Amino acid sequence: MIGLISATAAGAVARDRLATAWPGRVRVYEGPVREAVERAFAECDQLVCFLATGATVRLLAPLLADKASDPGVVCVDEGGRFAVSLLGGHGGGANALAAEVAEVLGCTPVVTTATDAVGVPGLDTLGLPVEGAVAAVSRAVLDGSPVVLRADGVWPLPALPPNVDPAAEGPAVLHLTDRLLELGPDEAVLRPKSLVVGVGASKGAPVDEVLGLIADTLADAGLSALSVAELATVDAKSDEPGIVGAASRLGVPLTTYSAEELSRIEVPNPSDAPLDAVGTPSVAEAAALVGGGELLVPKRKSSPEGRAAMATCAVVRRAPRGRLAVVGLGPGARDLLTPRAKDELRRASVLVGLDQYVDQIRDLLRPGTTVLESGLGAEEERARTAVARAREGHAVALIGSGDAGVYAMASPALAEAADDIEVVGVPGVTAALAAAAILGAPLGHDHVSISLSDLHTPWEVIERRVRAAAEADIVVTFYNPRSRGRDWQLPKALGILAEHRAPHTPVGVVRNASRPDESSRLTALGALDPATVDMMTVVTVGNTATREIAGRMVTPRGYRWQTASAGEAE
């Protein structure tokens, strides 16, 4: 919950704008400002104070306890010009909140944390728990001093600066491991979520017994509880209070499997007891092993004093799972690149793409990002490279123009990928949509996109699709309409459409939509000269209802009220 506090009429206006924009996310605190801040600080995860920064600092000072638990605080000035991340920029999420506030209020976000200022990821922003001398190692990273990276494996982290390297030499060390370590004064450790703890329990097993067993087992094995990704058990124990409570207190999800599924898992220590109770010879070991991995700790029982054990657990280490984000960059204009796409580009440690597309977004990449770029015709190579690097455990962004799933890289990449990597699709604004927005509303009714390039599709197939669209009276957008070596397909396609549409049917021609040299024009099916079209052009042909209205191309949706109005006008 986000607490909102204001002291003036102007602040209340801005406060209410946030409250309206974020229903269910915020709570307005009325009354004397000091009391409102105190209540919000105790009750909320984050605060937005519409107060001067000095006043806010004085109000917050007596309340501060620890950066790991204090809420993030954003301060908005009286004029609504700035949203300042004041407290808990990383841990409290105030940096991100400042950006969100700025977007709603139309002001400027102010972020002063050192890592954000220079574009370097903070150790506490990498998505993994971090321990040790975080400040000292972060300072070494920021100063460009050598930081030794000691990692047990490759994990899908954002790019780290070049000075963080396994071959570096110096006192600062950044570990990436689930193992317990004795850390020096200049050492920090990132905890990957690599461990799965399988848990079994008798009915009524106390949560302290389950939790104590897990803690002792991990400690004895030299493993960190911060690396536990999930607890796992059988479906029949999905609501067992001791197991549910242990997962809650560890802050991890509880995953359950059917007894049938668990019974198919080979385990070293099967038993008749769970087979009789829940229908599988193993719960702890089998549940931990369902997703594969290395069994680090076989089944172990709790050892309470004076009675029989009521809990068992086993620990498995899963191999790192890489991440592939297939990112659509949109038609070319920076303001049509989505925020999600920008986030994924900065989340990647490896970027794969066509050289001209890489040039469009190179400035958005973090220092240290590995860039693998190639030219036209190397699509298969790029797809395979991206999947291969993800399989190595990296966070990979594979980029394409428009939407990466439309005549772009998503299809070949996903044909190569399997379920051994995480795949994320990031939609983008397509060339067809960008062109349509320039032309007016040509896609107001059913429409189809057809590529006229026969490089990957036989012309007979393309022709059949064009003919079907013509007969169905569907608006058609042609991609790849004409090149120097392929100049007859567009006239042929237009001729097929002309068999079913009048010569005056509107046609929109847009070249380099949204780019600095953008050009567009409206013409007609019978008047379009194919020689004026090239590969950078999108051609949109209307249906029999499409009209030119005030210089814009409009395809009616067919609303009843529009039909009635047209009839009355006649």
N, C-alpha and C positions, 0 to 999 in steps of 0.2 A: 504494500500500500504506500502511496505517495502522499505525504502531508503538505497542504498548502497553507501558508501563513502570510497575511498582509497587514499593513498598518495604516494605509492611506486609501483614499477613494480611487486614485489612479492604480494603485497596486491591486485593489479589489477587482477592478475591471479586468486587468490582465489575469488575475487569479481565476476569475469566473470563465474566461476564455479557455483556460486549461481544463477547468472542471467540465466544461461542455464538450471539449474535444476528447477527453479521456473518461467517459462514464465508467464507473466500476473500478477505476485504477486509483482514484484520488479521494482524499477526505479533506474537507475545508475545516480549519480550526479557527473558531471565533474567540472573542474575548481579549483580555489584556495580552499583549504580544509575548511578554516573558513566559506567562503561563501556557500560552498556546505552543510556543517553541518547546517547552519542557515536555508537554503532553505528546506532541508529535514525535519528538526525539525518542521517547520511550516506546511509542506504539507503532511507528512506521519504519519501513525499510529505507525510504528516501524522503527528503524534504525539499520543497521549493519555497524559498523565502523571498518575498517581494519587499526587500529591505536593503538599506545600504550595507555594503560588505563589513564596514567597521562595526556597525551595530550588531550584525549577525554574528561576527566573531566574538564579541563580548557576551552575547546571549548563549553561545554554544560552549564557550571555554569551560565553565564549571561542569558541563555534562559529558565531556570527552572521557572515554575509558580506554579504548583500544582500536587501532585501525582495522583490525579484523572483524570487529563487531559493531563499530559505530556506523550509523546510516550515512549514505552519501547525501551531500547537501549542495544545492544549486541556489545561487543568489541572483535575482533579477533586479536591475536598478529601476528607479522611479520613472525614468523616461522610457522604459521598455526597450533599451538599445542593446543591452548585453545580458547573456545568461552565463554566469560565472560558475565554473566548477570549483567549489570552495573547499569541500571536505570529502574524502573517500573517492578520489577520482577513479581509481581502478577497483579496489575492493568493494567500495560502496556503489560503484556504477555511476558516479556523478558526471564523469566525462561524457558518457553516452547519453545520460539524462539531459545534460546541457545542450547537446545537439538536438535532442527531441524537442525540448522547450523552445529552442531557437526556431525550429521548423514551424511550430504552431504559432508563435508570436511574431515571427518575421524579424527576429533580432540576430545578433552575432554571438555564436558560442565562444567562450573564452576558456581555453584549457592550458594550464601552465605546467602540468607534470612534465618532467624533463624528457622522458622517453617519447611521449606524444609529440613534443615540440620538434624533435629531430627525426621523427618517423621510425623510431626503433621500438619494437614490441617490449613492453615491460614484462619482467618475469612472471608477474602476477596477472598478466592478461593472456597467457598462452593456453588457457583452458585446462591447466593441470595444477594440482596442489603443489605448493613450493615451500620448502623449509630451509633453515640455516641462515647464513649471512646474506640475506636477500639484498639489503641496501649496499653492502660492499661489492657484491658481484655486479649489481645493476650499475653502480658507479664505474666499475671497470669497463663494462660494456659501452656505456655512454662516452667514456673518455677515449675509447679506441685502444685501451690497453689489452694485451693478450689475455684471453680467457680460455682455459683448457676445457674442452667439451669431452666428458667421459660418459658415453651412452651405451647402455646394454643392447640397444637395438635402434632401428629407425622408426620414428613415430611421426604421424602427420601433423607436424607443428608448422607455424608460419616461418618464413625465412629468418634466420638469425644473422646478425652482422658478420662480415668476413673476419673480424677479430676474435669471434667465438669459433674455435676450430680444434679438432682433436690433436693437431700437430703443434698447437700453440705452447709456449713455455712461459710460465709466470706463476705467481702465487694464487691468482684467482682461478677457481675451478667451478664449473657447472656440471653437476651429475644429472643423468637421466636414468633412473633405476627404481625398481620396487624393493631393492635390498636395503636393509638398515645399515647405515654407515656412521662412523665417527667423523664428524665434519670439523675441519679446521676453521680458523677465524675468517678466512676469505673463501669459504666454500658454501655453495647452496645446492640443493637437490630438487629437481622436478620429479614428481611422482606420477608415472604413467598409470592409467587405469587398466592394469594388465592381469589382475587376479580375480578369479571367480571362486567364491567359497560355497561349496555345496553343504547344505544343512539338513539334518534329520532331527526330529524331536518327538518324544512321547507326548500324548495329550496332557496339557497342563504344565509343560516344562516352563520353569520360570525364565523370564527374559534375561535376568542376570546370569543364569547358568549358561544360556545359549551365547550371550555376549562374552562372558568370561572365557568360555571354551574357544571362541573365535580369536579373542585377543591373545590368549596363551599360546594357541597353535601358531599364530602368525609370528609372535615374538620368538618362540622357540625355533622357528624356521628362518629367523633373520629377515622377515618380510614386514613391510610397512602397511599398516591398516589404511593409510591414505591411498594406496594403490588398489584397494578393493573396488572393483567395478560393479559387482552385484552379488547378492545372495541368490542361491538357486535351490529349489526343493521340488517335491512332488505336488501335484494338484491338490491332493487330499489334505495337504498341510498349508494351503494358501491363506487360510485365516487363523492359523495357529498363533495365538497371541505372543508366545515367546519368540517365534521366528519373525513375525511381522514387526514386533517391537525392536528386535535386534537390527533389522534392516533400517528402521526409522532412525534409531540412534546412531547408526553408522552413516546415515545420509545417502544410502544407495538403494536402488530398486530391488524388488523381490521378483524373481522370474520363476515360474512354475512349469512343470512338464507332466504329461500324463504318465501313469504307471506303465502303460504299454510302451511308450517311447523310451522310458528309462530302462525297461527290462531288456531292450535291444543293445544297450551300451555294455561293452566288455569292461569289467572292473576286476581289480586284484583281490577284493575282499567281499564276495557275495555272502549273503546271510539269509537264513530262513525267517528270521524275525520280521524284517520289513516285508518279505514276501507274503507272510501270513497277515500282516497288518494292513498293508496298502497295495499289495499286488505286484511288487517288484523286488528282486533280491538285493537291490542297492538303491539308496536314496542319495546320501551325501556324495559318494564318489561319482555315481552315474549323473547326477544333476550338474555337478561341476564339469564333467567331461562332455556334455552334450554338444557344445560348440567346438570341440577339439581342444588341443593344447597339451601341455606337459603336466602330469600329476606330480606336484611338488611334495604334497603331504597326503598320504593315504588316510583312510578313515581313522578318525581319532575320537574317543569317547570322553565325555566330561567326567570329572571325578569328585562329586560332592561328598562331603563327610556324612557318614551314617546312613546312606541309602544308595540305591542303584542309580546309575547314570540315566539321564533323561534326554541327552542331546549328543549328536555326533556331527562331525564336520570333516571336510576334505578340501584341499586347496589346489587349484589348477592355474597355471600361467598360460594365458592365451598369447599367441604371436601377435605382433603389431599388425593392424589392419589399415592399409593405406586409404587415401581419400581422393576421389576424382570429381572435380567440379567442372561440368561442361557449361561454359559461360557465354551467353549471347551479349555482344557488345552494342547491339542496336545498329542503326543505319550509318552512324559516323559522328553525329554531333555529340559533344560531351554531355550536354544537358539531357540527352535521351539515353544515356548510360544509367541503368537503374542503381539505386543505392545498394541493393543486394549484390549486384555484379561487382561494384567497387569493393564491397566487403570481402567477397570471395577472392578477388585479385590480391588483396592485402593479406589474406589468410594463407595463400599458397607459398610453398617454398620452391616449387618448380612450375614454370609457365611454358606451355607448348602452344605454338600458333604460327599462322602465316606471317611472314616478315612484315608485310604492310599493316596488318592488324596489330602486331606487337608494337609497332611505332606509335599507334594511336594511344596506347595506354601505358607506355613504358614509364612515364612519370608517376604513375600510381603504385608502382611496385615497391615493396620494401627493399632496403639495402640488403644484399646477400641473396636475393632471389636468383635461382638458376633459370636462365632463359634459353629455351631450345626453339629456334625459329628456322623456318625453311620456306621455299618458294612455292609458286603455283605448280600443281601436279604431284605434290608430295603428301597428299591427304592421307593415304594409307600409312605412310611412314609416321605421320604425326599421330594418328589414332593409336597405332601400336606402341609408339614411344610413350604416350601419355599413360596408357594402361600399364605398361611395363614399369614405369617409374612409380605409379601408385602401388603396384604389387610389391615394390621394394619397401613400401611403408611411408612414402612421401605424401605430402598434401599437394596435389597437382591441379592446376587450372588449365583446361584446354579451351581455347577461345575460338569463336567464330563470329562473323558479322551477323547483324540482324538477330534472329533467334537461332541459337546453335542447333536446334532440332529441325530447322527448315532449310533444306538443301545445304546442310552444313555438317559439322563434325560430330554431332551427337550420335547419329546413326552408325557410322563406321566404328566409333569408339565403343559404343554399347554392344555392338556385335562382337567385339573382341573381349569385353569385360565379362567376368563371372561374379559369383557372390562372394569371392574372397576379398573384394574391396568395396568400400562405401562409394556410392555414386550419387551425386547431387546435380540436379538440373537447374540452371538459372535462366529464366526466360528473358528474351530481349524483344525490342520493338523491331518488327520485320520491315524490309524494304517495301513490301506491299502496303503495310499499314501506314508507314511514313508517307508514301506516295499518295495514298488515299486521303490523308489529312490535308495534303497540299491541294489536291484536286477538288475537294469538297466532301461529298458523301457517296462515292460510287459503290461502296460495299454495303449499302443499306439493306440489301436483301441477300439471298443465297449467292455465294460466290466460291470460286475455286482458283487455286494457283497452279500453273502448269509451266514446267521448265521446257524450253524448246531445244535445249542442248541434247544431242543424241550421243554424247560421249559415253554416258553410262546407261542410256535407255534407247532401245531400237526405235527408229523413227516410226515404224508401223504401230508401236504401242502408243507413242505420243500422239500420232494422228487419230487413233481410235479414241483417246481421251478428249482431244479437242472436239471431235465430232459429237461425242456424247454430251459435252458441255453446251455445244451449239444447239443440239436438239432439245436439251432440257431448259434452254433459255436462262442459263446461269451466267452471271457476270464473271469474266475471265481476266485474271492478271497473269501476264506472261513474264516469267523470269528468263534470263539468258536469251533474249530474243534474237540477237544477231551478232555475228563476229565477222572479221575479215575473211576467215576461211569457211564460214558457214552462213551464207547469205540468202538461201532460198527457203528456209523453214518458216520464217515469219510471213512472207507473202502467201505461202501455202496455207498456214493456219488462219490467216485473215480471210482467205478465200473460202475456207470451210465455214467460218462464222458468217460470211456474207451470204451463204446459201439459206440462212435462217433469219438474218437481221437486215434491216433496211440500210441503205448507204449513209443515211443521216445519223445512224446510231453513234452516240458520243464515244470518243476514245480519248483517254488521258495518257499523256506521255511525260514521264518524269525522269530526269537524269540526275544521278548523284543526290538523291533526296536527303535533305538536312545538312549537306556539306556546303562549304563556302561557294563552290561553283555550281550549286543547284540550279536547274532550269526546268521549266514545266510549260506545257501548252495543252490546250483542248483542241481536238480536231474531230473528224468523223471517219467512220469505217471506210467509206468510199474515197476519202481524201488523204488518208495517211500514206506518206511516202516511206517505205521500209528503209530506204537508204539513209534516213535521218536518225536511225536507231542504232545503238551499239550495246555492248555487254554491260555498260553502267546504267542502262535504261530499264525502267519498268513500264510495261504497256498494259493499261487496263481498258478492256472493252466492255461497254455496258450491255445490259439486256434490252429487250424490246420496250421496257418501261422507263429506262434511263433517259434523263432529260438534261439539257444545259439550262440552268436557271441563274440569272445574274452573273454569268461567267463562271459558274461552278457546275461540276458534274454531280448529279443527284440521282440515285436509284431509290424510288419510293419503297418504303417498308410495307405499305398496304394497310395502314391503320384504317379502321372503319370510319373514324371521325374525319380523316383526310379525304376518304372517298366521298363521304356525305357532303363535305364542304365543297369539293370539286363539282359535284352534281348540282348544288345550289348555285354555284357561280355560273354554271352554264345556263 
